[in-house]
């Protein structure tokens, strides 16, 4: 469900804002790769992309941080 995914992204965003510098580098890289993969997967299908705009925008914002 989209609301659950969005809520999970809010938690991930807080972790990135507050603890990114203390996380092991390999874990940081894994998080980045996972987010990029989700963005690509969500963007690859026009219908999914249209239905998931808020989710996709949140993923993009997290990636930029």
N, C-alpha and C positions, 0 to 999 in steps of 0.2 A: 504494500500500500504506500502511496506517495507521501502521506503524512508521516509515517514511520521513518521512511528514508530521509525526509527533510529533518526530522527530529535528530536522527543519528548524525546527520551532517552538522547540525548545530553543536552537538557534543564534540565532534571531531574539530570543528572550528575553534572551540574553546581550548582544546588540547594544544592545537597548533599555536594559538596566541600566547598561552601561558607556559607551555613546557617544551616547545620545539627545540630549544637550545640544549636541553638536558637529555633528550632522547638519543639513543645510539644512532650513529649516522646510517647504518644499514636499515634501521627501522624507518628513518626519515625518507630514505630513497624508496623503500617499499611502499610507504604511504603515497608518495608522489606518483609512482608508477600505477598504483591502484586507482588513484583519482583520474589520471590521464586516461587509463583504460575505460573507466566508467564514462568519461566525457565522450570518447570515441564511440563506444558502444551505443550510447544514448543518441548521439548526433548522426549515426550512420543510417538510421531509419527515419524518414521524414515524418511518418505518423507518430512514432514514439517521441521524436523531438518536439513535435507540436503539442503533444499531450503532457510533456514533462518540462516545459519552459522554466518554471520556478525552480525545479530540482536541478536542471542544467545550469541555470544562473548561479545557484548556490555552489555547485561544484566548481564553476569557473572562479568564483570569488575565493573559495578556499585554496585553489591552486595558486592564485596570485599572491596570497598571503605567504 
